[in-house]
């Protein structure tokens, strides 16, 4: 589901979680605003317009990144660190959405500059409600620097 100018970059390697997220967003007509990266390396290529995404413009960066922590190739915390230490991306809101409730993961995510940390609910309705609220907040209410 690759498209230029997607407003939400979902970084998630679990196909079931990707589908659940897209289904939750579909209920609010937001699924077309999502681009999916299936590992940390692809997420970095998307954000920094590298590799297969080299033709992307700075204006095509997402408005919010929804980031899992447990990712192949480059882990979520490292993706977050790189996003926060680069001038081109340091102001993009990053919401960590993961199954980890470990205090260490929560602390590290915030130390690295996460804007929010949410644990994935197990029940679909709870998950769908959380995803919808999150998307509506970050896309409609929140304002980022120009």
N, C-alpha and C positions, 0 to 999 in steps of 0.2 A: 504494500500500500504506500508506495513512494510518490510524493508529490512535492513540488516546490512551494514554499510558503506555508507549510502546515503550522498551525498554531501550537499544537501539543506534540512534543517528541516523547513517545513512550519507549522506554528502554527496558525491555523484558524478554527473557529467553524462553519462558514457559508458554508454549502455544495455547494452553488452556486459559492462563491468566490474560494473555493478549486477547483472546476471543471474549472472555468475560468483560474485560475493560471496554472493548469495542461495542459489545452488546449493551452495556450500561450507557455508553455515550450515544448510541443509536436512538435510545428512548427519548433523547433530548435534541436529536438532529445534529449532534456534534461529531459523529464518526468521521465525517469528511475533513475535519480539522486536525486529524491525527496522522502522524507518520510513525512507523515502528522501526526501531533498531533492535536486532535480536542478540546483540552482544555489545560489550563495552567499546571494542575497537570500531565497530560500525557507528556507534553513537558519536564518538570523537570525530570520525570522518564527516558525519553529517553536520555537526556543530561547527567544525573548522573548515568546511568545504574542501576536503582532501579526497584523494583516491577517486572512486567512481562519482563522488559528489563535487568534484573540483569546479564544475560549471555553475555552482550555486552562487547567488549573490548574498551579501551581508543581510539584505532585507529579508532573505528567506530563512533566517534563524528563527527557531521557535519562540513563542511567547512564554512557554513554561516547559520544563523537562520533568517528566515523571520517571524516576530512576529506581530500579531494583538494585539491591546490593550484591546479590549472589549471581554474578554474570560470568560467562566464559570469555576468554581472551584477555580482557581488561576488567577487573572488578569494579563494582559500583563506587566504592570509596575513592579509587584512583581516578575514575571518570570525573567525579565531583571535584577532586583536587585540581585536576587539569582545567576544568571549566572555570573554577574560581581564581586560578592564577594567571589566566589569560585576559588581557584587556578587552578582547573582542566578545567575550562571553561572560565576564564576571558578574554582570547585572541580570542575567537570565535567571528567573526564579527556578529553583530545583526542589521538587517534592520527592523525598525518598518514600517509596511505597514498597514494602518488603514484608516477608513473613517473620523476620527476626525481631524478637523483643529483647534481645540482649542489651544490657545497659552500655556495654562497651561500644556496640554498633551505633546506638543512639548518640552517645557522647561524641564519638568520632565524626559522625555525620554532621552534627552541629558545629564541632570544632572546624570542620572543613568548609562550612558555610551553607549547609542545607537551610532552606527557608521553612521546611516543614518535614516532619517524620511521621508516617502513618503505617500502622500494621494492617496487613490485609485481613479482613474478616473472612471467616470460613464459609459463612452463609451467603448465597448469591444476592439476596435482597439487600442485606447490609452492605455488601461489597458494591453493588450497583448504586445504592444511595450515596455512599461515600465518594465514589468516583464522580458521580453527577455533581454533587455539591462542590467537590474540589475543582472540577473543570469550570463550572459556572463562576466560582469565586476568582480563580486565576485569570480567566478570560474576560470576565465582565466587570468585576469589582476592583481588582488590584490594578495599580498603575505603576509602571516601571520607568526608569529614567530613559530619555530619548537616546 
